[in-house]
Amino acid sequence: MLNRGWWDEEEEKGWRKSSRKMVMEAFEQEERKPKPNPQLLFSDVYREMPPHLRRQRAALERHLQHYGEHYPLEHFEK
């Protein structure tokens, strides 16, 4: 593209700057939304949850009950 004159370094710099700004604005907007409920980690793949995922879900629940104050759970959907 450079050799054909379709693009140059100034256009590249401008494109990078505007792209970065768009990405950062999108991140900021999405970070304001509540995060998905952690239980969705276990419920969106299988029709019936396999035993190993049931164990993992139970372990997560125990962990959050015990150490929940160390996680920003208020930022998650209920």
C-alpha positions as CSV (number, residue, x, y, z in Angstrom):
1,M,0.0,0.0,0.0
2,L,2.9,2.3,0.8
3,N,4.5,1.6,-2.6
4,R,1.3,2.4,-4.5
5,G,0.7,5.6,-2.6
6,W,-2.5,4.4,-1.0
7,W,-1.3,4.8,2.5
8,D,1.5,6.7,4.3
9,E,3.1,7.1,7.7
10,E,0.9,10.0,8.7
11,E,-2.3,8.1,7.8
12,E,-1.0,5.2,9.8
13,K,-0.3,7.4,12.8
14,G,-3.8,9.0,12.6
15,W,-5.5,5.6,12.1
16,R,-3.6,4.2,15.1
17,K,-4.5,7.1,17.3
18,S,-8.2,7.1,16.4
19,S,-8.4,3.3,16.7
20,R,-6.9,3.4,20.1
21,K,-9.3,6.1,21.2
22,M,-12.3,4.1,20.0
23,V,-11.1,0.9,21.7
24,M,-10.4,2.7,25.0
25,E,-13.8,4.4,24.9
26,A,-15.5,1.1,24.3
27,F,-13.6,-0.5,27.2
28,E,-14.6,2.4,29.5
29,Q,-18.2,2.1,28.5
30,E,-18.3,-1.7,29.1
31,E,-16.5,-1.5,32.4
32,R,-19.3,0.6,33.8
33,K,-21.8,-2.3,33.2
34,P,-22.2,-5.1,35.8
35,K,-20.1,-8.1,35.1
36,P,-21.9,-11.4,34.3
37,N,-22.9,-13.6,37.2
38,P,-20.0,-16.0,38.0
39,Q,-22.6,-18.9,37.9
40,L,-22.8,-18.4,34.1
41,L,-19.4,-20.0,33.9
42,F,-21.1,-23.3,34.5
43,S,-24.5,-23.0,32.9
44,D,-24.0,-21.9,29.3
45,V,-22.4,-24.9,27.6
46,Y,-24.0,-28.1,28.6
47,R,-27.7,-29.0,28.8
48,E,-26.9,-31.2,31.8
49,M,-23.9,-30.1,33.9
50,P,-21.2,-32.9,34.1
51,P,-20.1,-34.0,37.5
52,H,-16.7,-32.3,37.3
53,L,-18.4,-28.9,36.6
54,R,-20.8,-29.4,39.5
55,R,-17.8,-30.0,41.8
56,Q,-16.1,-26.9,40.4
57,R,-19.2,-24.8,40.9
58,A,-19.6,-26.0,44.5
59,A,-15.9,-25.2,45.1
60,L,-16.4,-21.7,43.7
61,E,-19.5,-21.2,45.9
62,R,-17.5,-22.3,49.0
63,H,-14.6,-20.1,48.1
64,L,-16.8,-17.0,47.6
65,Q,-18.6,-17.7,50.9
66,H,-15.3,-17.9,52.7
67,Y,-13.3,-15.2,50.9
68,G,-16.1,-13.1,49.3
69,E,-15.0,-9.9,50.9
70,H,-11.8,-10.0,48.8
71,Y,-13.8,-9.9,45.5
72,P,-15.8,-6.9,44.1
73,L,-19.0,-9.0,43.9
74,E,-21.1,-5.8,43.9
75,H,-19.8,-5.3,40.3
76,F,-21.5,-8.5,39.2
77,E,-25.0,-9.2,38.1
78,K,-27.1,-11.0,40.7
